[in-house]
Amino acid sequence: MIRSELIHLIAEENPHLYQRDVEKIVNTIFEEIIDALANGDRIELRGFGAFSVKKRDARTGRNPRTGESVAVEEKYVPFFKTGKLLRERLNDSANEKA
Amino acid sequence: MTKTLTRMDLSEAVFREVGLSRNESAQLVESVLGHISDALAEGEQVKISSFGTFSIRDKAARVGRNPKTGEEVPILPRRVLTFRPSHLMKERVAAGKKS
């Protein structure tokens, strides 16, 4: 599924909304998550999962092609942890099919 | 300082940006998360451009060990979800933390 398919599903369920409003709703949700992470905040969506920012310490890396050492600065990266309910659903549906 | 945002903050943003009622905004946030979850439960990949990609990976069965007792326990095959952030998200997170 891609963004436009998600927008299409929501639009079908909400015939009273304009397509452009549905686009705005879906985009706002994802934009809000990115904004929060850019602020260093965490977003916890019970049953779905939690987005957070993790710190990666500075380290000495190596250019895999030349073997040369390079200093890698500390950095912050986005991280997602799957929620309990969703994790269970992933495995329930696998069992049903078996 | 780190804050934790919830569904409420997302529906507040929808309420603010789109001008629907708070109640309807909350329902829409729920349906967005619901549709993503449904697709993933079906084993489908969910790819949101400029946000990131959620994909399902099959893990094979293996023998695990209880780290406390050293006892061997079988770990059944299972499906796990991985999220790969988009370049945009990575850049915004990296830039946001520097300032």
N, CA and C atoms of all chains as a GROMACS GRO file, in nm:
protein
  591
    1MET      N    1   0.085  -0.119   0.000
    1MET     CA    2   0.000   0.000   0.000
    1MET      C    3   0.089   0.125   0.000
    2ILE      N    4   0.051   0.223  -0.077
    2ILE     CA    5   0.126   0.349  -0.080
    2ILE      C    6   0.035   0.464  -0.034
    3ARG      N    7   0.094   0.580  -0.015
    3ARG     CA    8   0.021   0.694   0.039
    3ARG      C    9  -0.111   0.721  -0.035
    4SER      N   10  -0.106   0.719  -0.169
    4SER     CA   11  -0.227   0.752  -0.246
    4SER      C   12  -0.337   0.647  -0.227
    5GLU      N   13  -0.299   0.520  -0.205
    5GLU     CA   14  -0.400   0.416  -0.181
    5GLU      C   15  -0.464   0.434  -0.044
    6LEU      N   16  -0.383   0.476   0.052
    6LEU     CA   17  -0.435   0.503   0.186
    6LEU      C   18  -0.535   0.619   0.180
    7ILE      N   19  -0.499   0.724   0.107
    7ILE     CA   20  -0.588   0.839   0.090
    7ILE      C   21  -0.719   0.796   0.024
    8HIS      N   22  -0.708   0.710  -0.075
    8HIS     CA   23  -0.824   0.661  -0.147
    8HIS      C   24  -0.920   0.583  -0.055
    9LEU      N   25  -0.863   0.496   0.031
    9LEU     CA   26  -0.945   0.419   0.126
    9LEU      C   27  -1.020   0.510   0.222
   10ILE      N   28  -0.951   0.611   0.273
   10ILE     CA   29  -1.013   0.703   0.369
   10ILE      C   30  -1.122   0.786   0.298
   11ALA      N   31  -1.095   0.826   0.174
   11ALA     CA   32  -1.193   0.904   0.098
   11ALA      C   33  -1.320   0.823   0.073
   12GLU      N   34  -1.301   0.694   0.041
   12GLU     CA   35  -1.418   0.607   0.016
   12GLU      C   36  -1.506   0.593   0.139
   13GLU      N   37  -1.443   0.587   0.256
   13GLU     CA   38  -1.519   0.570   0.380
   13GLU      C   39  -1.584   0.700   0.425
   14ASN      N   40  -1.538   0.812   0.370
   14ASN     CA   41  -1.588   0.943   0.415
   14ASN      C   42  -1.635   1.025   0.295
   15PRO      N   43  -1.744   0.981   0.230
   15PRO     CA   44  -1.788   1.048   0.107
   15PRO      C   45  -1.825   1.195   0.128
   16HIS      N   46  -1.847   1.235   0.254
   16HIS     CA   47  -1.883   1.375   0.281
   16HIS      C   48  -1.761   1.468   0.280
   17LEU      N   49  -1.639   1.410   0.273
   17LEU     CA   50  -1.519   1.495   0.273
   17LEU      C   51  -1.467   1.514   0.131
   18TYR      N   52  -1.413   1.633   0.106
   18TYR     CA   53  -1.348   1.656  -0.023
   18TYR      C   54  -1.219   1.577  -0.027
   19GLN      N   55  -1.185   1.530  -0.147
   19GLN     CA   56  -1.058   1.458  -0.168
   19GLN      C   57  -0.940   1.540  -0.115
   20ARG      N   58  -0.941   1.670  -0.143
   20ARG     CA   59  -0.825   1.751  -0.099
   20ARG      C   60  -0.817   1.760   0.052
   21ASP      N   61  -0.931   1.751   0.122
   21ASP     CA   62  -0.927   1.750   0.268
   21ASP      C   63  -0.871   1.618   0.320
   22VAL      N   64  -0.910   1.509   0.253
   22VAL     CA   65  -0.857   1.378   0.295
   22VAL      C   66  -0.706   1.377   0.277
   23GLU      N   67  -0.659   1.432   0.165
   23GLU     CA   68  -0.514   1.440   0.143
   23GLU      C   69  -0.448   1.520   0.255
   24LYS      N   70  -0.512   1.631   0.290
   24LYS     CA   71  -0.456   1.717   0.394
   24LYS      C   72  -0.453   1.645   0.530
   25ILE      N   73  -0.558   1.569   0.558
   25ILE     CA   74  -0.565   1.494   0.686
   25ILE      C   75  -0.450   1.394   0.694
   26VAL      N   76  -0.435   1.312   0.589
   26VAL     CA   77  -0.332   1.209   0.589
   26VAL      C   78  -0.193   1.273   0.595
   27ASN      N   79  -0.173   1.377   0.515
   27ASN     CA   80  -0.042   1.444   0.516
   27ASN      C   81  -0.011   1.509   0.650
   28THR      N   82  -0.113   1.567   0.712
   28THR     CA   83  -0.094   1.632   0.844
   28THR      C   84  -0.045   1.531   0.947
   29ILE      N   85  -0.104   1.412   0.946
   29ILE     CA   86  -0.067   1.310   1.045
   29ILE      C   87   0.082   1.274   1.031
   30PHE      N   88   0.125   1.246   0.908
   30PHE     CA   89   0.266   1.208   0.889
   30PHE      C   90   0.359   1.326   0.916
   31GLU      N   91   0.317   1.445   0.875
   31GLU     CA   92   0.398   1.564   0.897
   31GLU      C   93   0.416   1.592   1.047
   32GLU      N   94   0.308   1.572   1.122
   32GLU     CA   95   0.311   1.595   1.266
   32GLU      C   96   0.411   1.499   1.335
   33ILE      N   97   0.414   1.377   1.287
   33ILE     CA   98   0.508   1.278   1.345
   33ILE      C   99   0.651   1.321   1.316
   34ILE      N  100   0.678   1.362   1.192
   34ILE     CA  101   0.814   1.405   1.156
   34ILE      C  102   0.853   1.530   1.237
   35ASP      N  103   0.761   1.626   1.250
   35ASP     CA  104   0.789   1.747   1.329
   35ASP      C  105   0.827   1.711   1.472
   36ALA      N  106   0.750   1.621   1.531
   36ALA     CA  107   0.775   1.582   1.670
   36ALA      C  108   0.914   1.520   1.682
   37LEU      N  109   0.948   1.430   1.590
   37LEU     CA  110   1.080   1.365   1.594
   37LEU      C  111   1.191   1.467   1.574
   38ALA      N  112   1.168   1.564   1.485
   38ALA     CA  113   1.269   1.668   1.460
   38ALA      C  114   1.291   1.752   1.586
   39ASN      N  115   1.187   1.762   1.671
   39ASN     CA  116   1.202   1.831   1.800
   39ASN      C  117   1.265   1.742   1.906
   40GLY      N  118   1.289   1.617   1.871
   40GLY     CA  119   1.345   1.524   1.968
   40GLY      C  120   1.238   1.457   2.053
   41ASP      N  121   1.111   1.477   2.017
   41ASP     CA  122   1.002   1.417   2.094
   41ASP      C  123   0.972   1.276   2.048
   42ARG      N  124   0.889   1.208   2.127
   42ARG     CA  125   0.850   1.070   2.104
   42ARG      C  126   0.702   1.067   2.072
   43ILE      N  127   0.657   0.977   1.989
   43ILE     CA  128   0.514   0.965   1.959
   43ILE      C  129   0.473   0.824   1.990
   44GLU      N  130   0.382   0.811   2.086
   44GLU     CA  131   0.341   0.678   2.128
   44GLU      C  132   0.198   0.654   2.086
   45LEU      N  133   0.177   0.557   1.997
   45LEU     CA  134   0.044   0.526   1.946
   45LEU      C  135   0.009   0.387   1.992
   46ARG      N  136  -0.059   0.378   2.106
   46ARG     CA  137  -0.092   0.249   2.169
   46ARG      C  138  -0.155   0.152   2.070
   47GLY      N  139  -0.106   0.030   2.071
   47GLY     CA  140  -0.161  -0.073   1.984
   47GLY      C  141  -0.096  -0.072   1.848
   48PHE      N  142  -0.039   0.042   1.808
   48PHE     CA  143   0.025   0.051   1.677
   48PHE      C  144   0.177   0.046   1.693
   49GLY      N  145   0.230   0.143   1.767
   49GLY     CA  146   0.375   0.145   1.789
   49GLY      C  147   0.420   0.282   1.834
   50ALA      N  148   0.551   0.296   1.856
   50ALA     CA  149   0.605   0.424   1.903
   50ALA      C  150   0.722   0.466   1.817
   51PHE      N  151   0.720   0.594   1.779
   51PHE     CA  152   0.833   0.653   1.706
   51PHE      C  153   0.918   0.731   1.805
   52SER      N  154   1.049   0.714   1.797
   52SER     CA  155   1.136   0.790   1.886
   52SER      C  156   1.266   0.821   1.813
   53VAL      N  157   1.352   0.896   1.881
   53VAL     CA  158   1.481   0.934   1.823
   53VAL      C  159   1.590   0.867   1.905
   54LYS      N  160   1.681   0.799   1.838
   54LYS     CA  161   1.792   0.735   1.909
   54LYS      C  162   1.922   0.803   1.875
   55LYS      N  163   2.009   0.810   1.975
   55LYS     CA  164   2.139   0.871   1.955
   55LYS      C  165   2.240   0.763   1.915
   56ARG      N  166   2.313   0.790   1.810
   56ARG     CA  167   2.422   0.700   1.771
   56ARG      C  168   2.552   0.772   1.808
   57ASP      N  169   2.633   0.710   1.891
   57ASP     CA  170   2.758   0.772   1.934
   57ASP      C  171   2.855   0.790   1.818
   58ALA      N  172   2.945   0.885   1.836
   58ALA     CA  173   3.052   0.905   1.738
   58ALA      C  174   3.137   0.779   1.735
   59ARG      N  175   3.187   0.742   1.619
   59ARG     CA  176   3.269   0.622   1.608
   59ARG      C  177   3.368   0.639   1.495
   60THR      N  178   3.466   0.550   1.492
   60THR     CA  179   3.558   0.552   1.379
   60THR      C  180   3.510   0.447   1.279
   61GLY      N  181   3.467   0.495   1.165
   61GLY     CA  182   3.419   0.403   1.062
   61GLY      C  183   3.532   0.373   0.966
   62ARG      N  184   3.499   0.291   0.868
   62ARG     CA  185   3.600   0.256   0.770
   62ARG      C  186   3.536   0.258   0.633
   63ASN      N  187   3.601   0.319   0.540
   63ASN     CA  188   3.552   0.315   0.402
   63ASN      C  189   3.568   0.171   0.352
   64PRO      N  190   3.458   0.102   0.325
   64PRO     CA  191   3.468  -0.040   0.292
   64PRO      C  192   3.546  -0.064   0.164
   65ARG      N  193   3.551   0.035   0.077
   65ARG     CA  194   3.623   0.015  -0.050
   65ARG      C  195   3.775   0.029  -0.030
   66THR      N  196   3.814   0.133   0.042
   66THR     CA  197   3.958   0.161   0.053
   66THR      C  198   4.018   0.113   0.184
   67GLY      N  199   3.931   0.082   0.282
   67GLY     CA  200   3.982   0.040   0.412
   67GLY      C  201   4.030   0.156   0.497
   68GLU      N  202   4.014   0.277   0.445
   68GLU     CA  203   4.058   0.397   0.514
   68GLU      C  204   3.970   0.429   0.636
   69SER      N  205   4.029   0.475   0.745
   69SER     CA  206   3.952   0.513   0.863
   69SER      C  207   3.889   0.651   0.844
   70VAL      N  208   3.764   0.663   0.885
   70VAL     CA  209   3.698   0.794   0.880
   70VAL      C  210   3.625   0.817   1.011
   71ALA      N  211   3.629   0.940   1.061
   71ALA     CA  212   3.558   0.973   1.184
   71ALA      C  213   3.410   0.994   1.150
   72VAL      N  214   3.321   0.923   1.220
   72VAL     CA  215   3.178   0.943   1.202
   72VAL      C  216   3.128   1.016   1.326
   73GLU      N  217   3.065   1.132   1.305
   73GLU     CA  218   3.017   1.212   1.418
   73GLU      C  219   2.897   1.146   1.484
   74GLU      N  220   2.869   1.186   1.607
   74GLU     CA  221   2.747   1.135   1.672
   74GLU      C  222   2.627   1.184   1.592
   75LYS      N  223   2.521   1.102   1.588
   75LYS     CA  224   2.404   1.145   1.512
   75LYS      C  225   2.277   1.092   1.575
   76TYR      N  226   2.166   1.151   1.534
   76TYR     CA  227   2.036   1.112   1.585
   76TYR      C  228   1.955   1.050   1.472
   77VAL      N  229   1.898   0.933   1.498
   77VAL     CA  230   1.824   0.863   1.394
   77VAL      C  231   1.683   0.826   1.442
   78PRO      N  232   1.585   0.827   1.348
   78PRO     CA  233   1.449   0.788   1.386
   78PRO      C  234   1.441   0.637   1.412
   79PHE      N  235   1.353   0.600   1.505
   79PHE     CA  236   1.337   0.459   1.540
   79PHE      C  237   1.190   0.428   1.562
   80PHE      N  238   1.146   0.309   1.518
   80PHE     CA  239   1.006   0.267   1.539
   80PHE      C  240   1.003   0.134   1.611
   81LYS      N  241   0.923   0.128   1.716
   81LYS     CA  242   0.904   0.002   1.787
   81LYS      C  243   0.759  -0.039   1.771
   82THR      N  244   0.736  -0.160   1.719
   82THR     CA  245   0.601  -0.208   1.695
   82THR      C  246   0.524  -0.225   1.826
   83GLY      N  247   0.399  -0.186   1.827
   83GLY     CA  248   0.313  -0.202   1.945
   83GLY      C  249   0.273  -0.348   1.965
   84LYS      N  250   0.232  -0.378   2.088
   84LYS     CA  251   0.201  -0.516   2.125
   84LYS      C  252   0.085  -0.572   2.040
   85LEU      N  253  -0.022  -0.496   2.029
   85LEU     CA  254  -0.140  -0.543   1.956
   85LEU      C  255  -0.107  -0.571   1.809
   86LEU      N  256  -0.036  -0.478   1.746
   86LEU     CA  257  -0.002  -0.496   1.605
   86LEU      C  258   0.091  -0.617   1.587
   87ARG      N  259   0.187  -0.630   1.679
   87ARG     CA  260   0.280  -0.744   1.671
   87ARG      C  261   0.203  -0.876   1.681
   88GLU      N  262   0.102  -0.878   1.768
   88GLU     CA  263   0.021  -0.999   1.782
   88GLU      C  264  -0.062  -1.023   1.657
   89ARG      N  265  -0.115  -0.916   1.600
   89ARG     CA  266  -0.196  -0.931   1.478
   89ARG      C  267  -0.114  -0.987   1.363
   90LEU      N  268   0.012  -0.945   1.352
   90LEU     CA  269   0.097  -0.993   1.243
   90LEU      C  270   0.109  -1.145   1.249
   91ASN      N  271   0.115  -1.197   1.372
   91ASN     CA  272   0.137  -1.340   1.388
   91ASN      C  273   0.007  -1.419   1.391
   92ASP      N  274  -0.102  -1.356   1.436
   92ASP     CA  275  -0.232  -1.422   1.431
   92ASP      C  276  -0.270  -1.455   1.289
   93SER      N  277  -0.255  -1.356   1.201
   93SER     CA  278  -0.302  -1.379   1.063
   93SER      C  279  -0.215  -1.483   0.995
   94ALA      N  280  -0.088  -1.495   1.037
   94ALA     CA  281  -0.002  -1.598   0.981
   94ALA      C  282  -0.052  -1.736   1.022
   95ASN      N  283  -0.100  -1.746   1.147
   95ASN     CA  284  -0.149  -1.874   1.197
   95ASN      C  285  -0.282  -1.913   1.132
   96GLU      N  286  -0.367  -1.814   1.108
   96GLU     CA  287  -0.496  -1.842   1.047
   96GLU      C  288  -0.481  -1.904   0.910
   97LYS      N  289  -0.382  -1.852   0.836
   97LYS     CA  290  -0.363  -1.901   0.699
   97LYS      C  291  -0.307  -2.042   0.697
   98ALA      N  292  -0.233  -2.077   0.804
   98ALA     CA  293  -0.169  -2.209   0.806
   98ALA      C  294  -0.272  -2.319   0.830
   99MET      N  295   1.384   1.928   2.624
   99MET     CA  296   1.325   1.820   2.702
   99MET      C  297   1.235   1.734   2.613
  100THR      N  298   1.235   1.606   2.639
  100THR     CA  299   1.157   1.515   2.555
  100THR      C  300   1.013   1.507   2.603
  101LYS      N  301   0.924   1.531   2.508
  101LYS     CA  302   0.781   1.517   2.533
  101LYS      C  303   0.735   1.387   2.468
  102THR      N  304   0.624   1.334   2.515
  102THR     CA  305   0.564   1.221   2.445
  102THR      C  306   0.430   1.263   2.389
  103LEU      N  307   0.417   1.251   2.258
  103LEU     CA  308   0.290   1.283   2.193
  103LEU      C  309   0.208   1.156   2.178
  104THR      N  310   0.077   1.174   2.170
  104THR     CA  311  -0.013   1.060   2.154
  104THR      C  312  -0.108   1.086   2.038
  105ARG      N  313  -0.202   0.993   2.022
  105ARG     CA  314  -0.309   1.010   1.923
  105ARG      C  315  -0.377   1.146   1.937
  106MET      N  316  -0.391   1.190   2.062
  106MET     CA  317  -0.460   1.316   2.087
  106MET      C  318  -0.392   1.432   2.017
  107ASP      N  319  -0.257   1.432   2.020
  107ASP     CA  320  -0.183   1.540   1.955
  107ASP      C  321  -0.198   1.534   1.803
  108LEU      N  322  -0.207   1.412   1.750
  108LEU     CA  323  -0.225   1.398   1.605
  108LEU      C  324  -0.365   1.448   1.566
  109SER      N  325  -0.467   1.411   1.645
  109SER     CA  326  -0.601   1.456   1.607
  109SER      C  327  -0.615   1.606   1.629
  110GLU      N  328  -0.544   1.660   1.727
  110GLU     CA  329  -0.543   1.806   1.748
  110GLU      C  330  -0.485   1.877   1.624
  111ALA      N  331  -0.380   1.817   1.566
  111ALA     CA  332  -0.319   1.875   1.446
  111ALA      C  333  -0.416   1.870   1.328
  112VAL      N  334  -0.490   1.760   1.316
  112VAL     CA  335  -0.589   1.748   1.208
  112VAL      C  336  -0.701   1.850   1.230
  113PHE      N  337  -0.744   1.861   1.354
  113PHE     CA  338  -0.847   1.959   1.391
  113PHE      C  339  -0.803   2.101   1.352
  114ARG      N  340  -0.679   2.133   1.384
  114ARG     CA  341  -0.623   2.267   1.359
  114ARG      C  342  -0.605   2.294   1.209
  115GLU      N  343  -0.553   2.194   1.138
  115GLU     CA  344  -0.518   2.214   0.996
  115GLU      C  345  -0.638   2.204   0.904
  116VAL      N  346  -0.732   2.115   0.936
  116VAL     CA  347  -0.839   2.087   0.841
  116VAL      C  348  -0.972   2.148   0.885
  117GLY      N  349  -0.988   2.170   1.014
  117GLY     CA  350  -1.109   2.236   1.061
  117GLY      C  351  -1.229   2.144   1.076
  118LEU      N  352  -1.205   2.013   1.093
  118LEU     CA  353  -1.315   1.922   1.126
  118LEU      C  354  -1.336   1.927   1.277
  119SER      N  355  -1.442   1.861   1.325
  119SER     CA  356  -1.462   1.859   1.470
  119SER      C  357  -1.352   1.775   1.534
  120ARG      N  358  -1.331   1.794   1.665
  120ARG     CA  359  -1.228   1.716   1.736
  120ARG      C  360  -1.260   1.569   1.729
  121ASN      N  361  -1.390   1.539   1.743
  121ASN     CA  362  -1.434   1.401   1.742
  121ASN      C  363  -1.404   1.333   1.608
  122GLU      N  364  -1.441   1.403   1.499
  122GLU     CA  365  -1.418   1.346   1.367
  122GLU      C  366  -1.268   1.336   1.338
  123SER      N  367  -1.191   1.436   1.383
  123SER     CA  368  -1.046   1.434   1.363
  123SER      C  369  -0.986   1.309   1.430
  124ALA      N  370  -1.033   1.281   1.551
  124ALA     CA  371  -0.984   1.164   1.624
  124ALA      C  372  -1.018   1.035   1.550
  125GLN      N  373  -1.141   1.029   1.496
  125GLN     CA  374  -1.181   0.909   1.422
  125GLN      C  375  -1.096   0.888   1.298
  126LEU      N  376  -1.061   1.000   1.231
  126LEU     CA  377  -0.981   0.989   1.109
  126LEU      C  378  -0.839   0.941   1.140
  127VAL      N  379  -0.782   0.989   1.249
  127VAL     CA  380  -0.649   0.943   1.290
  127VAL      C  381  -0.656   0.791   1.313
  128GLU      N  382  -0.763   0.748   1.380
  128GLU     CA  383  -0.782   0.606   1.408
  128GLU      C  384  -0.795   0.526   1.280
  129SER      N  385  -0.869   0.578   1.180
  129SER     CA  386  -0.883   0.498   1.057
  129SER      C  387  -0.753   0.493   0.979
  130VAL      N  388  -0.673   0.599   0.983
  130VAL     CA  389  -0.543   0.595   0.914
  130VAL      C  390  -0.457   0.484   0.976
  131LEU      N  391  -0.447   0.483   1.110
  131LEU     CA  392  -0.367   0.380   1.176
  131LEU      C  393  -0.425   0.242   1.152
  132GLY      N  394  -0.558   0.234   1.150
  132GLY     CA  395  -0.628   0.107   1.127
  132GLY      C  396  -0.598   0.049   0.990
  133HIS      N  397  -0.603   0.134   0.887
  133HIS     CA  398  -0.576   0.084   0.751
  133HIS      C  399  -0.432   0.040   0.735
  134ILE      N  400  -0.340   0.113   0.797
  134ILE     CA  401  -0.200   0.073   0.788
  134ILE      C  402  -0.183  -0.062   0.856
  135SER      N  403  -0.240  -0.077   0.976
  135SER     CA  404  -0.231  -0.204   1.050
  135SER      C  405  -0.292  -0.320   0.972
  136ASP      N  406  -0.409  -0.296   0.911
  136ASP     CA  407  -0.476  -0.402   0.834
  136ASP      C  408  -0.387  -0.450   0.720
  137ALA      N  409  -0.329  -0.354   0.647
  137ALA     CA  410  -0.244  -0.392   0.534
  137ALA      C  411  -0.125  -0.475   0.583
  138LEU      N  412  -0.066  -0.432   0.694
  138LEU     CA  413   0.050  -0.503   0.748
  138LEU      C  414   0.012  -0.642   0.796
  139ALA      N  415  -0.106  -0.652   0.860
  139ALA     CA  416  -0.152  -0.782   0.909
  139ALA      C  417  -0.175  -0.878   0.792
  140GLU      N  418  -0.207  -0.823   0.674
  140GLU     CA  419  -0.223  -0.904   0.554
  140GLU      C  420  -0.088  -0.940   0.492
  141GLY      N  421   0.019  -0.888   0.550
  141GLY     CA  422   0.152  -0.918   0.499
  141GLY      C  423   0.198  -0.820   0.392
  142GLU      N  424   0.119  -0.714   0.375
  142GLU     CA  425   0.150  -0.615   0.272
  142GLU      C  426   0.252  -0.513   0.323
  143GLN      N  427   0.336  -0.463   0.235
  143GLN     CA  428   0.428  -0.355   0.269
  143GLN      C  429   0.353  -0.221   0.261
  144VAL      N  430   0.384  -0.129   0.350
  144VAL     CA  431   0.320   0.003   0.344
  144VAL      C  432   0.427   0.109   0.324
  145LYS      N  433   0.417   0.176   0.209
  145LYS     CA  434   0.521   0.269   0.170
  145LYS      C  435   0.463   0.409   0.160
  146ILE      N  436   0.503   0.494   0.253
  146ILE     CA  437   0.451   0.631   0.256
  146ILE      C  438   0.565   0.723   0.211
  147SER      N  439   0.551   0.778   0.091
  147SER     CA  440   0.659   0.860   0.035
  147SER      C  441   0.691   0.977   0.127
  148SER      N  442   0.816   1.010   0.137
  148SER     CA  443   0.872   1.115   0.222
  148SER      C  444   0.845   1.094   0.373
  149PHE      N  445   0.795   0.976   0.408
  149PHE     CA  446   0.781   0.942   0.551
  149PHE      C  447   0.867   0.819   0.581
  150GLY      N  448   0.828   0.707   0.520
  150GLY     CA  449   0.906   0.585   0.541
  150GLY      C  450   0.830   0.462   0.496
  151THR      N  451   0.892   0.346   0.511
  151THR     CA  452   0.834   0.220   0.466
  151THR      C  453   0.825   0.121   0.581
  152PHE      N  454   0.705   0.065   0.599
  152PHE     CA  455   0.685  -0.042   0.696
  152PHE      C  456   0.688  -0.173   0.619
  153SER      N  457   0.776  -0.265   0.657
  153SER     CA  458   0.770  -0.395   0.589
  153SER      C  459   0.773  -0.510   0.688
  154ILE      N  460   0.720  -0.622   0.641
  154ILE     CA  461   0.707  -0.742   0.722
  154ILE      C  462   0.821  -0.837   0.687
  155ARG      N  463   0.885  -0.889   0.789
  155ARG     CA  464   0.990  -0.989   0.763
  155ARG      C  465   0.957  -1.118   0.836
  156ASP      N  466   0.980  -1.228   0.765
  156ASP     CA  467   0.959  -1.359   0.825
  156ASP      C  468   1.086  -1.402   0.895
  157LYS      N  469   1.071  -1.441   1.022
  157LYS     CA  470   1.186  -1.490   1.097
  157LYS      C  471   1.173  -1.641   1.110
  158ALA      N  472   1.282  -1.711   1.084
  158ALA     CA  473   1.280  -1.856   1.093
  158ALA      C  474   1.282  -1.900   1.239
  159ALA      N  475   1.242  -2.024   1.265
  159ALA     CA  476   1.249  -2.081   1.399
  159ALA      C  477   1.395  -2.096   1.438
  160ARG      N  478   1.425  -2.077   1.567
  160ARG     CA  479   1.562  -2.099   1.612
  160ARG      C  480   1.558  -2.140   1.758
  161VAL      N  481   1.672  -2.188   1.806
  161VAL     CA  482   1.679  -2.225   1.946
  161VAL      C  483   1.731  -2.105   2.023
  162GLY      N  484   1.651  -2.057   2.116
  162GLY     CA  485   1.693  -1.945   2.200
  162GLY      C  486   1.740  -1.999   2.334
  163ARG      N  487   1.780  -1.908   2.419
  163ARG     CA  488   1.828  -1.951   2.550
  163ARG      C  489   1.778  -1.850   2.653
  164ASN      N  490   1.726  -1.900   2.761
  164ASN     CA  491   1.688  -1.811   2.869
  164ASN      C  492   1.816  -1.757   2.931
  165PRO      N  493   1.839  -1.626   2.921
  165PRO     CA  494   1.968  -1.572   2.965
  165PRO      C  495   1.990  -1.589   3.116
  166LYS      N  496   1.883  -1.602   3.191
  166LYS     CA  497   1.897  -1.614   3.336
  166LYS      C  498   1.933  -1.758   3.376
  167THR      N  499   1.863  -1.856   3.316
  167THR     CA  500   1.882  -1.994   3.359
  167THR      C  501   1.973  -2.072   3.265
  168GLY      N  502   1.997  -2.018   3.145
  168GLY     CA  503   2.080  -2.088   3.049
  168GLY      C  504   2.006  -2.201   2.978
  169GLU      N  505   1.877  -2.213   3.010
  169GLU     CA  506   1.793  -2.319   2.954
  169GLU      C  507   1.763  -2.292   2.806
  170GLU      N  508   1.763  -2.396   2.726
  170GLU     CA  509   1.729  -2.379   2.585
  170GLU      C  510   1.579  -2.375   2.566
  171VAL      N  511   1.531  -2.279   2.488
  171VAL     CA  512   1.388  -2.271   2.456
  171VAL      C  513   1.370  -2.254   2.306
  172PRO      N  514   1.277  -2.327   2.248
  172PRO     CA  515   1.255  -2.310   2.104
  172PRO      C  516   1.184  -2.177   2.077
  173ILE      N  517   1.228  -2.103   1.976
  173ILE     CA  518   1.159  -1.982   1.934
  173ILE      C  519   1.091  -2.015   1.801
  174LEU      N  520   0.958  -2.000   1.800
  174LEU     CA  521   0.881  -2.038   1.682
  174LEU      C  522   0.904  -1.937   1.569
  175PRO      N  523   0.879  -1.980   1.444
  175PRO     CA  524   0.888  -1.884   1.334
  175PRO      C  525   0.785  -1.772   1.356
  176ARG      N  526   0.820  -1.651   1.325
  176ARG     CA  527   0.726  -1.540   1.350
  176ARG      C  528   0.749  -1.431   1.247
  177ARG      N  529   0.655  -1.339   1.245
  177ARG     CA  530   0.667  -1.224   1.153
  177ARG      C  531   0.694  -1.100   1.234
  178VAL      N  532   0.790  -1.021   1.188
  178VAL     CA  533   0.819  -0.896   1.258
  178VAL      C  534   0.807  -0.779   1.160
  179LEU      N  535   0.782  -0.662   1.219
  179LEU     CA  536   0.764  -0.541   1.140
  179LEU      C  537   0.891  -0.456   1.150
  180THR      N  538   0.938  -0.408   1.037
  180THR     CA  539   1.049  -0.314   1.044
  180THR      C  540   1.006  -0.184   0.977
  181PHE      N  541   1.058  -0.074   1.028
  181PHE     CA  542   1.029   0.056   0.970
  181PHE      C  543   1.158   0.117   0.920
  182ARG      N  544   1.158   0.157   0.795
  182ARG     CA  545   1.275   0.222   0.737
  182ARG      C  546   1.237   0.367   0.708
  183PRO      N  547   1.296   0.462   0.782
  183PRO     CA  548   1.260   0.602   0.761
  183PRO      C  549   1.307   0.653   0.626
  184SER      N  550   1.234   0.748   0.570
  184SER     CA  551   1.272   0.810   0.443
  184SER      C  552   1.393   0.901   0.465
  185HIS      N  553   1.457   0.940   0.355
  185HIS     CA  554   1.569   1.034   0.365
  185HIS      C  555   1.525   1.164   0.429
  186LEU      N  556   1.405   1.210   0.389
  186LEU     CA  557   1.353   1.335   0.445
  186LEU      C  558   1.343   1.326   0.597
  187MET      N  559   1.285   1.216   0.648
  187MET     CA  560   1.271   1.202   0.792
  187MET      C  561   1.408   1.199   0.859
  188LYS      N  562   1.501   1.123   0.803
  188LYS     CA  563   1.635   1.113   0.861
  188LYS      C  564   1.703   1.249   0.865
  189GLU      N  565   1.691   1.322   0.754
  189GLU     CA  566   1.754   1.454   0.749
  189GLU      C  567   1.694   1.549   0.850
  190ARG      N  568   1.560   1.547   0.861
  190ARG     CA  569   1.495   1.640   0.955
  190ARG      C  570   1.527   1.605   1.099
  191VAL      N  571   1.538   1.477   1.130
  191VAL     CA  572   1.572   1.436   1.266
  191VAL      C  573   1.716   1.474   1.298
  192ALA      N  574   1.807   1.449   1.203
  192ALA     CA  575   1.948   1.481   1.223
  192ALA      C  576   1.967   1.633   1.238
  193ALA      N  577   1.901   1.711   1.154
  193ALA     CA  578   1.914   1.857   1.156
  193ALA      C  579   1.851   1.914   1.282
  194GLY      N  580   1.736   1.860   1.322
  194GLY     CA  581   1.664   1.911   1.438
  194GLY      C  582   1.744   1.899   1.565
  195LYS      N  583   1.819   1.788   1.578
  195LYS     CA  584   1.892   1.763   1.701
  195LYS      C  585   2.022   1.843   1.710
  196LYS      N  586   2.072   1.889   1.595
  196LYS     CA  587   2.198   1.961   1.596
  196LYS      C  588   2.183   2.100   1.656
  197SER      N  589   2.071   2.164   1.625
  197SER     CA  590   2.053   2.304   1.666
  197SER      C  591   2.031   2.317   1.817
   0.00000   0.00000   0.00000
